[in-house]
Amino acid sequence: MIIVIAAIVSNGNGVKKLGSGTTPPAGTSPNAAAQSSPAPANVGPVGTGFSVTTTGDNGSQVKYDVTLNKVDQNATPSDEFNTAPSGDHLAAAEFTITGVSGQESADANSNATATMANAESAQWGVENVTDGTNFNSGEFSVGPGQTAVGWVTFEVPDGQTITQVQWAEPFSTGAPATWTVS
C-alpha cells in the first residue's frame, strides 16, 4: 500500500531548471550545442531558478519556482542566543520561492540541505542570523504569483565551507535541485 501511495504522490513530481529546454542559446548553432556537454537539468550555479512540481495536501498538483539567491559562508548570529554550537560556525542560504499553480505550504528547513567540501552534510540550524529571517521559523506558503524570501541556516564545522546546496520535497522520487557554491 505504501508503494502505491508513493507512486500516486510522486506522479509527475520533480525538479526542472527554469529556462531549460532543447533550444540552443542565441548565437549558437544546433550542432555546437549538441557537441557541448550541458550541465544536468537539476544542477546550476547560485542564482539559478528551478521549477518544483509536487503534490499538495489535497492531492492536487502544485508548482512553484525556487532560486538560491546567495550563500553567506560566515553568517553572523542575530544575537547572543543564536550562536553556533561549539566547534561550528553558521552559514546561511537565501531562497526566493514563487508560487506558480496550486497552494504550497512547506518547511524550507526540511527541503534545503547543504553539503560541505568534505562531502558530508551540514546540519540545518534554528539560529537566526543578521542576513534575514528564516521565513516563518522555516515555514513558507505560496500560491500563484505569491513570493516568499527567507534564509535557511546551517551549522558548519569550523574549517569547512558549503560547496553545494540542494532543495527537495520530502517523499519526492526525482533528483533534487542542486546549486554549486563557489
HELIX and SHEET records of a PDB file:
HELIX    1   1 ILE A    2  SER A   10  1                                   9    
HELIX    2   2 PRO A   30  GLN A   35  1                                   6    
HELIX    3   3 ALA A  108  ASN A  111  1                                   4    
SHEET    1   A10 GLY A  14  LYS A  17  0                                        
SHEET    2   A10 GLY A  49  THR A  55 -1                                        
SHEET    3   A10 GLN A  61  ASP A  72 -1                                        
SHEET    4   A10 ASP A  88  SER A 101 -1                                        
SHEET    5   A10 THR A 147  PRO A 157 -1                                        
SHEET    6   A10 SER A 121  GLY A 125 -1                                        
SHEET    7   A10 ALA A 112  MET A 116 -1                                        
SHEET    8   A10 ILE A 162  TRP A 167 -1                                        
SHEET    9   A10 ALA A 177  THR A 180 -1                                        
SHEET   10   A10 VAL A  43  PRO A  45  1                                        
SHEET    1   B 2 GLU A 104  ASP A 107  0                                        
SHEET    2   B 2 GLU A 139  VAL A 142 -1                                        
END                                                                             
